[in-house]
């Protein structure tokens, strides 16, 4: 009986091991396919990674150069702004000096010499305003004010 029970046990073991062995066979086939795929794809993938690394390195160098150029441009722009500011200050100072000089020069002129000029300009302005008023009134009233009234009375002159 020992022989029969040993045979039965062995048969049970073999029957139980068949699915496991079958699964192990499938896993070995999958592992083999994976190794084939890795052997085919890995070199090109590694080459692509190396190329990407070189491109990243080149890009980093270009960005470094670009940042240096930008820094130089900013520095030159700041210098240009400072030079322009200094120029504007010089122009402002010169304009201030000349204005003050002109004011002082005008202040030293006698008042009498300016009065005839101002009075003449006022008379001419008054006449021009009077003529313009006449013309506008003639246009509005269609000639009610005739050109006969050219004397200096009425609206032909504005008093200042």
C-alpha angles and dihedrals in degrees: 000000000000090000093053094047090047090051092047091049092048092048090049089050092050092046091049092046096051096078090044092049090046090052090048089052091052090048090051090051091049090048090051091051090048091051091049091050091047091049090051099040104032098074094051091043091050090048090051090049091050091048091049089050091052091047091050090050091050091047090051090053092048091049090050091051091046093050089050091051090049091049090050091048092050090049092050091046090052090050090049091050090049091049091048091048091051090048092050090049090051091048091047091049092048092047090049092050093048093046092050090047091051092047091050091047091050091045091057093055115101114258092229093064092057097046098071091049093050093044092049092049090049092051092049091048091048092052092047092050090047092051091047091050091050091050093049092047090050090052092048097045095033098237102325086132102057124205088249090086094075094133120114094257129098120013098343092096136036115218116227 
